[in-house]
């Protein structure tokens, strides 16, 4: 990891924080009772300030029960790492110091040394890195940072000694080799500096190393080589693997931090805190699709459908070319505005023309009674996946709704061939034969309905038998079955057809759930459960 990584990371976090509209007051004392020192928090967003306050309060509570010095040191040090990640270096220095006072562990001295170096306290940093090396003589990271700090003071002899010890441990570290070059430059040993810089460049082409090579070549009198290398300069510093700084970086209060906090709060049953954390994440990263959809999902699960829809509409405005966002909007809208849901599904297909998006579009077309559109999409799906019984079944339903009996029966036969035990497909096939078939098909349909009714005596099958009786002209038998099931919607539909002395035009009542594909039914059930229905 580059030495400049954490400052840059902190700048990025603060940049996101500055986009939010609510500000915390200046100084930690203003929001954390019991804090014995002040931290300048001007410019931090309220979410970040709230998180720091909560972390501090937790540490203060935990310290009352922690007896072991090591555990107390760990609590203080972890808080210091949190401040360090936000580039609140003064607060981090204080917490690392308190951690060291509890137990003088090398990790806290090392991190305090980095913080002090970044604050310009080079001599204090040297003390910390020296102490770490005394405790852990083979710690190449502490040796490296000690050498860098010594170069800054002009003590190139001691710097080189520390860096050579680091090189023994990591001979191909571009950062250690570049630091050895710095020590050689401080000693005006240009040939040695060039050697180290070339070795560093061979491992990693860093822009800062290129610039230093240009300067060294200039000192050696080769202006052409100097110009060539200086032309390759960039702010990129040679990297060094630093697990402790990676651990610090993981504590950055970024949008992902708040997503984790939301998950933790949700798991412990605190829905309000989980929702607040998700909103903080969304505020910090308003264009992040995953975070926005996560917030919408949480709102939906809490039964706050209107807010969930508004959140997804906001994400659509931020990401109008994201099919997943349009698909999610369609899924949320269908229970309140099916026309708008259908439009959203069409937009989703324009960007993500996969099978799940097509299936949702077809399902919404069924709900919106746009049967021609539904049929065309289901036909595409059966072409793309010729072994999927579900697509053939719903192609048949769309064709029945569109009064295409012949096409519907073909699709039903294929669905049953692919999935012979599918009860719903058999029921639809019986009713379709009763409506569309000739006398022999209607006789077979009645026989099949009777057999199924003996296996599963329910209203749907009794009314299916009534369909077949009507198809055969057995009015009295049909009427007896129909009257027994009133006010079932299908019974009402069949009774009205009998009074007109004709067969119904569709196998199910217009508002029947039989017309709702699984994508619709599943979502409706979920919404009902969330509303307490």
Backbone torsions as a table, in degrees:
resi	resn	phi	psi	omega
1	UNK	NA	138.4	179.0
2	UNK	-71.1	150.7	177.2
3	UNK	-63.1	-29.0	-176.5
4	UNK	-88.2	7.3	-175.4
5	UNK	-65.8	-50.0	-175.8
6	UNK	-63.5	-44.1	175.2
7	UNK	-57.3	-41.8	-180.0
8	UNK	-65.7	-42.6	178.4
9	UNK	-59.0	-43.7	179.5
10	UNK	-63.4	-40.4	177.5
11	UNK	-60.2	-40.5	179.5
12	UNK	-64.3	-44.5	179.8
13	UNK	-62.0	-44.8	-179.9
14	UNK	-66.0	-34.2	178.1
15	UNK	-61.4	-42.3	177.1
16	UNK	-67.0	-40.0	-178.7
17	UNK	-61.9	-36.8	-177.7
18	UNK	-66.4	-15.0	179.1
19	UNK	-77.5	-17.3	-178.9
20	UNK	-80.4	161.0	-168.9
21	UNK	-101.0	-6.0	-176.6
22	UNK	-112.3	132.9	-173.1
23	UNK	-118.0	149.5	176.3
24	UNK	-94.7	164.9	-178.2
25	UNK	-77.1	175.1	-175.2
26	UNK	-89.2	127.7	175.4
27	UNK	95.0	134.4	-175.8
28	UNK	-66.7	-27.6	179.6
29	UNK	-60.0	-23.9	-175.9
30	UNK	-74.1	-17.8	-179.5
31	UNK	-132.6	3.6	-179.8
32	UNK	-132.4	95.8	179.1
33	UNK	-63.8	142.0	179.4
34	UNK	93.8	-11.6	176.3
35	UNK	-71.9	130.3	-175.2
36	UNK	-97.9	7.2	177.6
37	UNK	-147.2	160.4	-176.4
38	UNK	-103.8	142.2	175.1
39	UNK	-123.9	132.5	-179.0
40	UNK	-74.4	110.7	-179.0
41	UNK	-111.6	15.2	179.3
42	UNK	-60.7	129.9	-180.0
43	UNK	94.8	-13.0	177.0
44	UNK	-76.7	143.4	177.7
45	UNK	-73.1	159.4	178.5
46	UNK	-59.5	-41.5	177.0
47	UNK	-56.3	-44.0	-179.4
48	UNK	-66.4	-43.6	179.6
49	UNK	-62.4	-41.8	179.1
50	UNK	-62.2	-40.4	-179.6
51	UNK	-66.6	-42.6	177.9
52	UNK	-64.2	-40.1	177.6
53	UNK	-61.9	-45.9	-179.1
54	UNK	-62.9	-40.0	179.1
55	UNK	-64.5	-43.0	178.6
56	UNK	-63.2	-45.3	-179.3
57	UNK	-61.2	-39.1	179.4
58	UNK	-63.8	-43.7	179.5
59	UNK	-62.5	-43.8	-179.7
60	UNK	-61.6	-37.4	177.7
61	UNK	-69.1	-44.6	-176.9
62	UNK	-63.6	-35.6	-177.2
63	UNK	-62.8	-22.7	179.8
64	UNK	-72.8	-19.6	-177.6
65	UNK	-112.3	-14.4	-177.9
66	UNK	-82.3	121.7	-177.4
67	UNK	-95.9	-39.2	-176.3
68	UNK	-68.1	131.2	175.9
69	UNK	-58.1	-37.2	179.6
70	UNK	-63.8	-41.3	179.4
71	UNK	-68.7	-39.3	177.7
72	UNK	-65.3	-39.8	177.2
73	UNK	-62.4	-41.9	-179.8
74	UNK	-63.8	-39.5	179.6
75	UNK	-64.0	-44.9	178.4
76	UNK	-65.2	-44.2	-177.7
77	UNK	-64.4	-40.0	178.5
78	UNK	-62.1	-39.5	176.9
79	UNK	-65.1	-39.9	176.3
80	UNK	-59.5	-39.7	178.7
81	UNK	-64.9	-35.7	177.3
82	UNK	-62.7	-46.2	177.0
83	UNK	-64.5	-40.5	-179.4
84	UNK	-58.7	-43.6	-179.0
85	UNK	-62.9	-28.8	177.6
86	UNK	-90.3	5.3	-178.9
87	UNK	63.8	28.7	171.0
88	UNK	-89.5	77.4	-167.5
89	UNK	-69.3	-35.5	178.9
90	UNK	-61.9	-46.8	179.0
91	UNK	-65.4	-39.2	179.0
92	UNK	-63.1	-42.6	178.8
93	UNK	-57.6	-45.9	-178.4
94	UNK	-63.6	-44.1	-177.8
95	UNK	-69.8	-39.2	175.9
96	UNK	-62.1	-38.8	178.7
97	UNK	-63.2	-44.4	178.5
98	UNK	-63.7	-37.0	177.3
99	UNK	-63.4	-41.7	179.3
100	UNK	-66.2	-35.9	178.2
101	UNK	-65.0	-33.1	177.7
102	UNK	-72.9	-45.8	179.5
103	UNK	-157.6	121.8	-173.3
104	UNK	-78.3	78.7	-177.9
105	UNK	-93.8	142.3	-176.7
106	UNK	-58.7	-34.8	-175.6
107	UNK	-62.4	-38.6	-177.9
108	UNK	-75.3	-35.3	175.9
109	UNK	-65.1	-40.9	179.9
110	UNK	-61.2	-49.0	-178.5
111	UNK	-68.0	-36.7	176.4
112	UNK	-64.1	-37.3	177.2
113	UNK	-60.6	-41.8	178.8
114	UNK	-64.4	-44.3	179.2
115	UNK	-61.0	-44.8	-178.6
116	UNK	-67.5	-37.5	176.0
117	UNK	-61.5	-43.6	-180.0
118	UNK	-67.8	-23.5	177.4
119	UNK	-88.6	-2.3	-179.4
120	UNK	94.2	2.4	179.5
121	UNK	-86.6	71.4	-172.2
122	UNK	-65.9	-44.7	-178.3
123	UNK	-63.6	-41.9	177.7
124	UNK	-64.1	-38.0	177.8
125	UNK	-63.4	-40.4	179.2
126	UNK	-61.1	-39.7	177.8
127	UNK	-59.6	-44.8	-178.5
128	UNK	-66.2	-46.9	-177.9
129	UNK	-65.9	-35.4	176.9
130	UNK	-63.6	-42.1	178.9
131	UNK	-63.0	-39.3	178.7
132	UNK	-64.1	-44.4	-179.3
133	UNK	-63.8	-34.8	177.0
134	UNK	-65.2	-38.0	179.0
135	UNK	-78.6	-35.0	-176.7
136	UNK	-132.7	82.7	-172.8
137	UNK	-59.0	-24.2	-177.9
138	UNK	-100.2	13.9	179.9
139	UNK	-76.2	96.9	-173.1
140	UNK	-67.3	-28.2	179.2
141	UNK	-68.5	-43.4	177.4
142	UNK	-65.9	-39.2	177.2
143	UNK	-62.5	-43.7	178.7
144	UNK	-60.4	-49.9	-177.0
145	UNK	-68.8	-32.4	174.2
146	UNK	-63.3	-44.3	179.3
147	UNK	-62.8	-42.0	178.6
148	UNK	-61.3	-43.7	-179.6
149	UNK	-65.6	-38.5	179.6
150	UNK	-67.1	-34.7	175.9
151	UNK	-61.0	-40.3	-179.2
152	UNK	-61.1	-36.5	-179.5
153	UNK	-78.2	-10.7	-178.3
154	UNK	93.2	1.1	-179.4
155	UNK	-87.3	72.5	-173.5
156	UNK	-69.7	-24.7	179.6
157	UNK	-67.1	-52.0	178.7
158	UNK	-67.1	-34.7	178.4
159	UNK	-60.2	-47.3	-179.4
160	UNK	-61.8	-38.5	-179.8
161	UNK	-62.0	-45.5	179.8
162	UNK	-66.2	-42.0	-176.7
163	UNK	-70.3	-33.8	176.4
164	UNK	-64.6	-36.7	175.7
165	UNK	-65.2	-38.1	176.5
166	UNK	-65.7	-40.2	-178.7
167	UNK	-62.9	-32.9	177.7
168	UNK	-59.4	-35.1	-178.3
169	UNK	-82.3	-38.8	-177.6
170	UNK	-132.8	77.4	-172.6
171	UNK	-67.5	-16.4	-179.5
172	UNK	-112.8	24.9	177.2
173	UNK	-79.4	117.1	-179.5
174	UNK	-62.2	-32.1	-179.4
175	UNK	-70.9	-43.1	179.3
176	UNK	-64.4	-42.7	179.0
177	UNK	-63.5	-39.9	178.3
178	UNK	-66.3	-36.7	178.7
179	UNK	-67.8	-37.9	174.8
180	UNK	-62.3	-36.5	175.5
181	UNK	-63.4	-40.4	178.5
182	UNK	-61.2	-40.7	178.0
183	UNK	-63.9	-39.4	178.4
184	UNK	-67.0	-38.4	177.1
185	UNK	-63.1	-41.9	178.6
186	UNK	-61.5	-31.7	178.2
187	UNK	-88.1	2.0	-179.2
188	UNK	60.1	30.8	176.1
189	UNK	-96.6	84.5	-169.8
190	UNK	-69.0	-37.6	179.9
191	UNK	-63.5	-44.3	179.0
192	UNK	-65.5	-39.9	178.7
193	UNK	-60.9	-44.0	179.7
194	UNK	-60.8	-41.3	-179.2
195	UNK	-60.8	-47.0	-179.5
196	UNK	-66.2	-40.0	-179.7
197	UNK	-65.7	-39.7	178.2
198	UNK	-65.5	-38.2	176.9
199	UNK	-65.6	-41.2	177.9
200	UNK	-63.0	-44.3	179.9
201	UNK	-62.5	-36.6	-179.6
202	UNK	-64.5	-31.8	179.3
203	UNK	-81.2	-40.9	-176.5
204	UNK	-153.2	127.1	-177.5
205	UNK	-82.9	87.7	-177.4
206	UNK	-96.8	136.5	-179.1
207	UNK	-63.4	-35.0	178.6
208	UNK	-68.6	-37.8	177.8
209	UNK	-65.4	-39.6	177.5
210	UNK	-59.8	-43.5	-179.2
211	UNK	-62.6	-43.6	179.7
212	UNK	-66.4	-34.6	176.2
213	UNK	-63.3	-39.0	176.7
214	UNK	-60.9	-43.6	179.6
215	UNK	-64.9	-41.7	-179.2
216	UNK	-65.9	-43.2	177.3
217	UNK	-61.1	-34.9	175.2
218	UNK	-61.8	-42.8	177.9
219	UNK	-64.3	-30.4	-179.4
220	UNK	-84.4	-2.8	173.0
221	UNK	93.6	3.2	179.7
222	UNK	-99.9	90.6	-174.9
223	UNK	-70.2	-31.9	178.3
224	UNK	-63.1	-47.7	177.5
225	UNK	-64.3	-36.5	179.4
226	UNK	-60.3	-47.4	-178.7
227	UNK	-65.0	-38.7	-179.3
228	UNK	-60.3	-47.8	-177.6
229	UNK	-71.7	-39.2	178.7
230	UNK	-63.2	-31.6	177.5
231	UNK	-65.0	-17.1	179.4
232	UNK	-95.5	7.2	-174.7
233	UNK	-67.0	153.1	174.7
234	UNK	-162.6	167.8	-179.8
235	UNK	-71.7	-7.9	-175.1
236	UNK	-64.7	122.0	179.3
237	UNK	-94.0	155.4	175.5
238	UNK	-63.4	140.3	-173.3
239	UNK	-90.9	160.9	173.8
240	UNK	-146.1	135.0	178.5
241	UNK	-72.7	120.0	-177.0
242	UNK	-135.7	91.4	-176.5
243	UNK	-57.6	-35.6	-179.7
244	UNK	-65.8	-41.3	177.9
245	UNK	-69.7	-31.8	173.3
246	UNK	-63.0	-39.8	176.7
247	UNK	-62.6	-39.9	175.6
248	UNK	-62.1	-47.2	-176.9
249	UNK	-60.0	-33.8	179.2
250	UNK	-62.4	-19.4	-179.9
251	UNK	-90.9	8.6	177.8
252	UNK	-59.8	133.1	176.8
253	UNK	-82.1	83.4	179.7
254	UNK	-109.5	176.9	176.3
255	UNK	-54.9	-39.6	-179.4
256	UNK	-64.4	-31.1	176.2
257	UNK	-58.7	-45.2	-178.0
258	UNK	-71.4	-30.0	174.8
259	UNK	-62.8	-43.3	176.6
260	UNK	-61.8	-43.0	179.9
261	UNK	-61.7	-38.2	178.2
262	UNK	-63.4	-42.7	179.5
263	UNK	-62.7	-43.7	179.3
264	UNK	-62.5	-44.3	-179.4
265	UNK	-64.0	-40.6	-179.4
266	UNK	-64.1	-42.0	-178.5
267	UNK	-65.3	-29.2	178.2
268	UNK	-92.5	6.6	173.4
269	UNK	87.9	11.3	-180.0
270	UNK	-97.5	85.2	-174.8
271	UNK	-65.9	-39.1	-178.5
272	UNK	-63.1	-43.5	-179.7
273	UNK	-68.8	-37.6	178.2
274	UNK	-62.1	-43.8	-179.6
275	UNK	-65.6	-40.6	178.8
276	UNK	-62.7	-42.3	-179.6
277	UNK	-64.2	-41.3	178.2
278	UNK	-64.5	-37.5	177.9
279	UNK	-65.6	-38.9	176.6
280	UNK	-59.8	-45.4	179.9
281	UNK	-60.1	-42.4	-179.6
282	UNK	-67.0	-36.5	177.3
283	UNK	-63.5	-38.8	-178.0
284	UNK	-76.1	-28.1	-179.3
285	UNK	-134.7	72.3	-173.0
286	UNK	-64.5	-19.7	-178.9
287	UNK	-96.7	-0.9	-176.9
288	UNK	-74.6	113.9	-176.0
289	UNK	-65.7	-44.4	-176.4
290	UNK	-63.1	-44.2	179.8
291	UNK	-66.0	-45.4	-179.8
292	UNK	-61.0	-44.1	178.9
293	UNK	-68.1	-32.5	175.7
294	UNK	-63.8	-43.3	177.2
295	UNK	-62.9	-43.9	179.0
296	UNK	-61.4	-41.6	178.5
297	UNK	-62.5	-39.0	178.3
298	UNK	-66.7	-41.8	177.5
299	UNK	-61.4	-42.8	179.4
300	UNK	-63.1	-43.0	-178.8
301	UNK	-65.0	-23.8	177.2
302	UNK	-89.0	5.0	179.4
303	UNK	79.8	13.1	-178.1
304	UNK	-100.3	67.6	-171.3
305	UNK	-64.6	-41.5	-178.7
306	UNK	-60.5	-43.6	179.2
307	UNK	-67.2	-36.9	178.4
308	UNK	-63.2	-43.1	179.2
309	UNK	-63.5	-42.8	-179.5
310	UNK	-63.8	-38.3	178.3
311	UNK	-64.0	-43.0	-179.5
312	UNK	-69.4	-36.0	175.3
313	UNK	-61.0	-37.6	178.2
314	UNK	-64.8	-41.4	-179.9
315	UNK	-66.1	-36.4	177.3
316	UNK	-60.8	-41.7	179.1
317	UNK	-63.6	-35.8	179.9
318	UNK	-77.9	-30.1	-174.9
319	UNK	-134.0	67.9	-174.1
320	UNK	-67.4	-12.7	-179.0
321	UNK	-101.7	10.9	-178.0
322	UNK	-96.2	108.8	-179.7
323	UNK	-61.2	-35.8	-178.7
324	UNK	-61.5	-34.6	-179.6
325	UNK	-72.2	-42.6	176.4
326	UNK	-62.3	-39.7	179.2
327	UNK	-62.9	-42.1	179.3
328	UNK	-65.6	-38.8	178.5
329	UNK	-63.6	-42.2	178.5
330	UNK	-60.9	-43.1	180.0
331	UNK	-63.2	-33.9	179.7
332	UNK	-78.7	-33.1	-172.1
333	UNK	-80.6	-21.1	-166.4
334	UNK	-62.9	-26.4	-179.1
335	UNK	-83.4	-10.7	-178.6
336	UNK	-119.1	-31.2	-177.2
337	UNK	-151.5	86.7	-172.6
338	UNK	-66.5	-31.3	178.4
339	UNK	-64.4	-45.6	177.6
340	UNK	-66.0	-36.6	177.9
341	UNK	-62.6	-41.7	179.8
342	UNK	-64.4	-41.1	177.3
343	UNK	-62.2	-41.0	179.0
344	UNK	-64.6	-38.8	179.3
345	UNK	-66.3	-36.0	176.4
346	UNK	-63.6	-40.3	176.7
347	UNK	-64.6	-39.5	179.0
348	UNK	-60.3	-43.0	-179.2
349	UNK	-66.6	-29.8	179.6
350	UNK	-63.6	-27.7	-177.0
351	UNK	-107.0	-32.6	-179.8
352	UNK	-128.9	90.5	-175.2
353	UNK	-90.5	51.4	178.6
354	UNK	-95.7	175.1	-174.3
355	UNK	-66.1	-38.2	-178.7
356	UNK	-66.1	-37.5	177.6
357	UNK	-68.6	-42.5	177.0
358	UNK	-60.7	-43.5	-178.1
359	UNK	-63.2	-39.5	177.8
360	UNK	-65.3	-42.6	178.6
361	UNK	-59.8	-45.8	179.9
362	UNK	-63.2	-41.1	179.2
363	UNK	-62.6	-43.1	179.3
364	UNK	-68.8	-34.1	175.2
365	UNK	-63.3	-39.0	175.0
366	UNK	-60.2	-46.3	-179.0
367	UNK	-65.1	-35.8	179.7
368	UNK	-82.0	0.5	-179.7
369	UNK	63.1	28.8	172.6
370	UNK	-94.2	73.0	-168.1
371	UNK	-70.4	-30.4	177.8
372	UNK	-65.0	-44.3	176.8
373	UNK	-62.9	-45.6	-179.9
374	UNK	-58.5	-44.8	-178.6
375	UNK	-63.3	-40.9	-178.7
376	UNK	-66.4	-38.3	-179.8
377	UNK	-70.9	-42.5	178.4
378	UNK	-64.3	-33.3	177.0
379	UNK	-64.8	-40.1	175.1
380	UNK	-60.1	-42.0	-177.3
381	UNK	-66.6	-38.4	178.4
382	UNK	-67.7	-30.3	176.7
383	UNK	-70.1	-39.2	-179.1
384	UNK	-74.4	-32.1	-177.5
385	UNK	-137.5	85.4	-173.1
386	UNK	-75.2	-3.0	179.7
387	UNK	-108.0	11.6	-176.0
388	UNK	-100.0	104.2	-178.5
389	UNK	-61.6	-33.7	-178.1
390	UNK	-59.4	-43.9	-178.7
391	UNK	-66.5	-39.6	178.1
392	UNK	-66.0	-39.4	179.1
393	UNK	-59.4	-47.4	-176.3
394	UNK	-77.1	-23.2	169.7
395	UNK	-63.8	-40.3	177.2
396	UNK	-64.2	-42.0	-179.9
397	UNK	-64.0	-41.7	178.6
398	UNK	-63.6	-39.7	179.2
399	UNK	-68.7	-37.4	175.9
400	UNK	-63.1	-43.8	178.8
401	UNK	-62.7	-31.1	180.0
402	UNK	-91.7	8.7	175.3
403	UNK	63.2	35.7	174.4
404	UNK	-104.7	80.1	-172.6
405	UNK	-64.6	-45.4	-176.2
406	UNK	-60.9	-47.7	178.4
407	UNK	-63.5	-37.9	179.6
408	UNK	-63.2	-43.8	-178.8
409	UNK	-65.5	-36.1	176.6
410	UNK	-62.4	-45.6	-178.3
411	UNK	-67.4	-38.2	178.4
412	UNK	-64.9	-40.8	178.5
413	UNK	-60.4	-39.7	179.2
414	UNK	-69.1	-40.3	178.2
415	UNK	-60.9	-43.2	-178.7
416	UNK	-71.7	-33.2	174.9
417	UNK	-61.4	-41.3	-178.3
418	UNK	-76.6	-26.9	-177.4
419	UNK	-145.9	82.9	-169.5
420	UNK	-66.9	-23.4	-176.7
421	UNK	-91.9	9.2	-176.0
422	UNK	-77.0	102.9	-176.0
423	UNK	-59.9	-43.5	-177.9
424	UNK	-61.3	-40.3	179.9
425	UNK	-63.5	-37.5	178.1
426	UNK	-66.7	-41.0	178.1
427	UNK	-60.4	-46.5	-179.8
428	UNK	-63.5	-41.5	-179.5
429	UNK	-62.1	-41.1	178.4
430	UNK	-61.7	-47.5	-178.0
431	UNK	-66.0	-37.3	179.2
432	UNK	-64.5	-41.5	177.1
433	UNK	-64.3	-38.9	179.1
434	UNK	-63.4	-34.4	-178.6
435	UNK	-82.8	-39.3	-166.2
436	UNK	-114.0	-19.5	-170.9
437	UNK	-82.9	171.0	174.6
438	UNK	-83.1	-178.7	-177.2
439	UNK	-54.8	-43.1	-177.5
440	UNK	-68.0	-39.6	177.9
441	UNK	-64.5	-35.9	-179.5
442	UNK	-70.5	-36.5	176.2
443	UNK	-63.9	-45.7	178.2
444	UNK	-63.4	-36.3	179.7
445	UNK	-65.3	-41.6	179.2
446	UNK	-65.0	-41.0	179.6
447	UNK	-61.7	-43.1	-179.9
448	UNK	-66.7	-40.0	179.0
449	UNK	-63.1	-41.2	179.3
450	UNK	-63.8	-41.0	179.7
451	UNK	-65.5	-43.0	179.3
452	UNK	-67.2	-35.7	-179.1
453	UNK	-65.9	-34.1	177.3
454	UNK	-66.1	-31.8	179.4
455	UNK	-80.0	-35.7	-175.9
456	UNK	-142.9	86.9	-176.9
457	UNK	-77.1	95.4	176.8
458	UNK	-136.3	175.0	-174.3
459	UNK	-62.8	-41.7	-177.6
460	UNK	-60.2	-42.3	-178.5
461	UNK	-75.4	-34.3	176.0
462	UNK	-63.4	-41.7	178.1
463	UNK	-71.9	-28.0	174.2
464	UNK	-65.3	-41.0	175.3
465	UNK	-63.2	-39.3	177.1
466	UNK	-59.4	-39.1	176.6
467	UNK	-56.1	-48.1	-176.5
468	UNK	-66.9	-36.5	177.7
469	UNK	-64.7	-41.2	176.9
470	UNK	-63.2	-40.9	179.9
471	UNK	-62.2	-29.1	179.6
472	UNK	-92.8	0.0	178.8
473	UNK	84.4	10.5	-179.7
474	UNK	-85.5	79.1	-171.2
475	UNK	-64.8	-45.3	-175.8
476	UNK	-63.5	-44.3	179.1
477	UNK	-62.8	-42.2	179.4
478	UNK	-64.2	-44.6	-177.2
479	UNK	-62.1	-39.2	179.4
480	UNK	-62.2	-43.2	179.3
481	UNK	-67.1	-38.4	-177.2
482	UNK	-68.3	-47.7	-176.1
483	UNK	-63.3	-30.6	179.3
484	UNK	-68.1	-20.5	-175.7
485	UNK	-105.8	-2.2	178.0
486	UNK	-61.3	142.5	8.4
487	UNK	-96.5	33.9	176.9
488	UNK	-51.5	135.7	-177.3
489	UNK	-56.1	-38.9	179.3
490	UNK	-68.7	-35.6	177.0
491	UNK	-64.9	-41.3	177.0
492	UNK	-61.1	-43.2	179.2
493	UNK	-63.5	-43.7	-179.2
494	UNK	-67.9	-39.8	178.0
495	UNK	-61.1	-42.4	178.7
496	UNK	-64.2	-38.4	178.3
497	UNK	-66.2	-39.7	178.2
498	UNK	-61.9	-40.3	-179.9
499	UNK	-64.6	-27.4	177.1
500	UNK	-90.3	1.3	179.2
501	UNK	58.3	47.5	179.9
502	UNK	-153.3	166.4	175.2
503	UNK	-81.3	151.8	174.1
504	UNK	-65.5	163.3	-178.7
505	UNK	-89.4	-10.3	-177.5
506	UNK	-140.3	156.1	-177.3
507	UNK	-77.2	-14.0	-179.1
508	UNK	-140.2	157.7	176.2
509	UNK	-61.0	152.1	-171.9
510	UNK	-61.1	-32.1	-179.3
511	UNK	-97.9	12.6	-177.6
512	UNK	-68.0	146.1	176.2
513	UNK	-68.3	-11.9	176.8
514	UNK	-63.5	-21.5	178.7
515	UNK	-86.9	-0.3	-175.9
516	UNK	-102.6	112.2	177.2
517	UNK	-60.6	166.3	-175.6
518	UNK	-57.6	-37.3	179.8
519	UNK	-58.1	-34.5	-179.7
520	UNK	-81.5	-47.6	-177.1
521	UNK	-61.4	-41.7	-178.4
522	UNK	-62.0	-43.2	-179.0
523	UNK	-69.3	-39.1	178.6
524	UNK	-63.1	-42.6	178.6
525	UNK	-62.3	-42.6	179.4
526	UNK	-61.2	-44.8	-179.7
527	UNK	-64.1	-38.5	179.9
528	UNK	-64.6	-41.8	178.5
529	UNK	-62.8	-41.9	-178.4
530	UNK	-66.4	-30.9	178.7
531	UNK	-86.1	-1.1	-178.6
532	UNK	85.3	16.6	-178.3
533	UNK	-83.6	NA	NA
